Amino acid sequence: MNLYNFFVPFDLVWILLNSICKAGVEVMGHDTTVRLFDEGGPFETDVNITVLVHPLVTVDGKAHVSGDSEVTLASCFASKSKPAADVMWTLGDLDDSLRTETNYMVHPDGTFTVVSHLLGAPLRHLNQKKIQCVVTHSTQRTKEYEVDYVINVHYPPELVMIIPDDPTEPKEFHCEADSNPRPSNYTWFKLNESTPRSHGDKLYVPKPASDLNGVYICKVSNQYGSASGVLYVNNQTESTSIWSLCSFVFISIVLCICMVCMFQSKNVSSARQSSSKRGKGGGFVFEIIVCFICYCLS
């Protein structure tokens, strides 16, 4: 039994005891003697004091390599509290794929530590998922202890994309990969040719030229593996573009002539007139084709 002397008026003792409890001061034992002094003299009374100690809440975890075996993804601690705290997880859409396991520990001073482990297979889609540890305790009646945590899963590159800096006139291409951690090594090479001009994740194509045409491969890797992406470059010169335009126009003219001939062949009632017109029209169209071909060759 502990003896405490309070040189305060009697009507203030309950305010003092209430302040002790709110401060979270630990009092060993269950029965405590309080000696009070009033104007009529001192007197004693036994008071049973219950002291609440708030928990220290922390979340601990580490990165795991992706796999199918169950591991501890994170652990939430509610340490040195009295009474024991309630610990739970807010997982959102991960409720069906993860499970929890809770352990209790009693310390010699009468306080408790509660640990809730979050268990599951470290799959790739769990990487960077946000979860939350929620702790409730009688010292926090109006709100809960909430600690956020982000799951960290390591995995090798699996998807490599090569993206131009400009969709219309690209001068460089960027190699991007889905991996954690990010790739530590980028290697560019051109199929059946020498090493192209590149630096890190960038491939430089400064100007459209036929000698830059070909198949380019970007290989990325981190400490867990590697993957590759493919880029096909086909730059057309100005003469090639003109010939393509000439071919398109020539084919269009030929199709028009065929359609005109088919239409005129169906007009039986005016066969002679149609034949005369077709001869004149055919000669005129033939002259246009010859002129156009000469222009393309010039």
C-alpha positions in Angstrom: 0.0 0.0 0.0 1.4 3.4 -1.0 1.0 6.5 1.1 0.6 9.9 -0.6 0.3 13.3 1.2 -1.8 15.9 -0.5 -1.7 19.4 1.2 -4.8 20.6 -0.7 -8.4 21.2 0.3 -10.7 18.2 0.2 -12.8 19.5 -2.6 -9.8 19.6 -4.9 -8.6 16.1 -4.4 -10.7 14.6 -7.2 -9.4 17.2 -9.6 -5.9 16.1 -8.7 -6.6 12.4 -9.1 -8.3 13.1 -12.4 -5.2 15.0 -13.6 -2.9 12.1 -12.6 -5.0 9.6 -14.7 -5.1 11.9 -17.7 -1.4 12.4 -17.6 -0.9 8.6 -18.0 1.2 8.3 -14.8 1.7 4.7 -13.8 0.9 3.8 -10.2 2.1 0.5 -9.0 -0.4 -1.6 -7.1 -4.2 -1.5 -6.8 -4.9 0.1 -3.4 -3.5 3.5 -2.7 -3.9 5.5 0.5 -4.4 9.2 0.2 -3.9 11.5 3.2 -6.0 14.6 3.1 -5.5 17.8 5.2 -8.5 20.0 5.8 -9.1 22.8 8.3 -10.3 20.2 10.9 -7.0 18.2 10.6 -5.7 15.3 8.5 -7.6 12.1 7.8 -6.9 9.1 5.6 -9.0 7.2 3.0 -8.3 4.3 0.6 -8.8 5.1 -3.1 -8.5 2.5 -5.9 -6.8 4.3 -8.8 -6.9 2.9 -12.4 -4.3 4.4 -14.6 -4.5 4.1 -18.4 -1.4 4.2 -20.5 -1.7 5.1 -24.2 0.1 2.8 -26.8 3.0 3.6 -29.0 1.9 2.7 -32.5 4.4 1.9 -35.2 4.4 -0.1 -38.5 7.4 -2.1 -39.7 8.0 -3.9 -43.0 10.5 -4.7 -45.7 10.6 -5.3 -49.4 10.1 -8.9 -50.7 10.9 -10.4 -54.0 7.8 -11.4 -56.0 6.8 -15.0 -55.5 4.0 -17.4 -54.5 5.1 -18.2 -51.0 3.4 -16.5 -48.0 5.5 -13.9 -46.1 5.0 -11.2 -43.6 4.4 -8.1 -45.6 4.1 -5.7 -42.7 3.6 -5.7 -38.9 1.7 -3.2 -36.8 2.8 -2.7 -33.1 0.8 -1.2 -30.3 3.4 -1.1 -27.6 3.4 -0.6 -23.8 -0.2 0.2 -23.3 -2.6 -0.4 -20.5 -5.1 -2.0 -21.1 -4.2 -3.9 -24.3 -5.1 -2.1 -27.5 -7.1 -3.4 -30.4 -5.2 -3.6 -33.7 -6.7 -4.1 -37.1 -5.9 -3.4 -40.8 -7.7 -1.4 -43.4 -6.9 -3.2 -46.7 -9.5 -2.0 -49.2 -9.7 -4.3 -52.2 -6.9 -6.5 -50.7 -9.2 -8.1 -48.1 -9.6 -11.3 -50.0 -5.9 -11.8 -50.9 -4.3 -11.1 -47.5 -4.8 -12.3 -43.9 -3.7 -11.1 -40.4 -2.3 -12.8 -37.4 -2.3 -11.1 -33.9 0.0 -11.8 -30.9 -0.1 -10.4 -27.4 2.7 -9.8 -24.9 2.4 -8.9 -21.2 5.3 -6.9 -19.6 6.3 -7.1 -15.9 5.0 -3.6 -15.3 1.5 -4.7 -16.3 1.5 -3.1 -19.7 0.7 -4.9 -23.0 2.2 -5.0 -26.5 -0.1 -6.1 -29.3 1.4 -7.1 -32.7 -0.7 -7.7 -35.9 1.1 -9.3 -38.8 -0.1 -8.9 -42.4 0.5 -12.1 -44.3 0.3 -12.9 -48.0 2.2 -13.8 -51.2 4.3 -10.9 -52.5 2.7 -10.7 -55.9 3.7 -8.0 -58.4 0.3 -6.3 -58.3 0.7 -5.6 -54.6 3.6 -3.2 -55.2 2.9 0.4 -54.0 -0.5 -0.6 -52.6 -1.5 1.6 -49.7 -2.8 0.1 -46.5 -3.5 1.4 -43.0 -3.1 0.1 -39.5 -5.8 1.2 -37.1 -5.4 1.0 -33.4 -8.2 1.7 -30.8 -7.6 2.2 -27.1 -9.5 3.5 -24.1 -7.2 6.5 -23.9 -8.5 7.7 -27.3 -12.2 7.7 -27.0 -12.9 10.3 -29.8 -10.5 9.0 -32.5 -8.2 6.1 -33.5 -4.5 5.8 -34.1 -4.0 5.5 -37.8 -0.7 4.7 -39.5 -0.3 4.5 -43.3 2.0 2.0 -45.0 2.9 1.2 -48.6 3.7 -2.4 -49.6 7.0 -2.8 -51.5 7.5 -5.8 -53.8 10.6 -6.2 -55.9 10.4 -7.8 -59.4 12.3 -8.0 -62.7 11.4 -6.0 -65.8 8.4 -7.5 -67.5 7.1 -4.9 -70.0 9.4 -2.7 -72.1 8.0 0.1 -74.2 9.9 2.4 -76.5 8.2 5.9 -76.7 9.1 8.8 -79.1 9.6 12.3 -77.7 7.5 13.7 -80.5 4.8 11.5 -82.3 5.2 13.4 -85.6 8.9 14.2 -85.9 10.8 12.2 -83.2 14.4 13.0 -82.6 14.9 10.6 -79.7 13.2 7.5 -78.2 12.8 6.6 -74.6 13.0 3.1 -73.2 10.6 2.5 -70.3 10.2 -0.7 -68.3 7.8 -1.9 -65.6 10.1 -3.1 -62.8 10.9 -2.5 -59.2 13.5 -1.2 -58.6 13.9 0.7 -61.8 16.3 -0.7 -64.3 20.0 -0.1 -63.5 21.3 -0.9 -67.0 20.1 0.0 -70.5 21.6 -1.4 -73.7 20.7 -0.3 -77.2 21.7 -2.1 -80.4 20.6 -2.2 -84.0 19.9 -5.5 -85.6 22.8 -6.7 -87.9 24.6 -3.4 -87.5 26.9 -1.5 -85.2 25.8 0.1 -81.9 23.5 3.1 -82.4 23.9 6.5 -80.8 22.3 6.3 -77.4 22.7 7.3 -73.8 21.1 5.4 -70.9 17.4 5.0 -71.7 17.5 7.3 -74.8 18.1 6.5 -78.4 19.0 9.5 -80.6 17.6 9.8 -84.2 18.6 13.4 -85.0 17.2 13.5 -88.6 15.1 11.4 -90.9 17.5 9.4 -93.1 17.4 6.1 -94.8 20.6 5.0 -93.3 18.9 5.1 -89.9 16.2 2.7 -90.9 16.1 -0.7 -89.3 15.2 -2.7 -86.2 16.4 -1.3 -82.8 16.4 -3.3 -79.6 16.5 -1.9 -76.0 17.5 -4.3 -73.3 16.9 -3.3 -69.7 17.9 -5.1 -66.5 17.9 -4.8 -62.7 19.3 -7.2 -60.0 16.4 -9.6 -60.6 16.3 -10.1 -64.3 16.1 -8.5 -67.8 13.7 -7.9 -70.7 13.8 -6.3 -74.2 11.7 -4.0 -76.4 11.8 -3.6 -80.2 11.5 -0.5 -82.3 11.2 -0.4 -86.1 12.4 2.9 -87.8 11.5 3.5 -91.5 12.4 7.0 -92.6 11.3 8.0 -96.2 13.4 10.4 -98.2 11.8 13.2 -100.3 12.2 11.3 -103.6 10.6 8.3 -102.1 7.6 10.3 -100.9 7.2 11.9 -104.4 7.3 8.4 -106.1 4.7 7.2 -103.6 2.5 10.2 -104.4 2.9 9.6 -108.2 2.0 5.9 -107.8 -1.1 6.8 -105.9 -2.3 9.4 -108.5 -1.5 7.0 -111.4 -3.5 4.2 -109.9 -6.4 6.6 -109.2 -6.4 7.7 -112.9 -6.4 4.1 -114.2 -9.3 3.3 -111.9 -11.2 6.3 -113.2 -10.6 5.2 -116.8 -11.9 1.7 -116.1 -15.0 3.0 -114.4 -15.7 5.3 -117.4 -15.3 2.5 -119.9 -17.5 0.2 -117.9 -20.2 2.8 -117.7 -20.0 3.6 -121.4 -20.2 -0.1 -122.4 -23.6 -0.4 -120.7 -25.0 2.5 -122.8 -26.2 0.4 -125.8 -28.7 2.9 -127.2 -25.9 5.4 -128.1 -23.1 3.1 -128.9 -21.6 5.1 -131.7 -21.7 8.4 -129.8 -20.2 6.7 -126.8 -17.5 5.2 -128.9 -16.7 8.6 -130.4 -16.6 10.2 -127.0 -14.6 7.4 -125.5 -12.0 7.8 -128.2 -11.7 11.5 -127.6 -11.7 11.1 -123.8 -9.2 8.2 -123.9 -6.8 10.3 -126.0 -7.1 13.2 -123.6 -6.7 11.0 -120.5 -3.7 9.3 -122.2 -2.0 12.7 -122.7 -2.5 13.5 -119.0 -1.0 10.2 -117.9 2.1 10.7 -120.2 2.6 14.3 -118.9 2.3 13.1 -115.3 4.8 10.3 -115.7 7.3 12.7 -117.3 6.9 15.1 -114.3 7.6 12.2 -111.9 10.7 11.2 -113.9 12.0 14.8 -114.1 
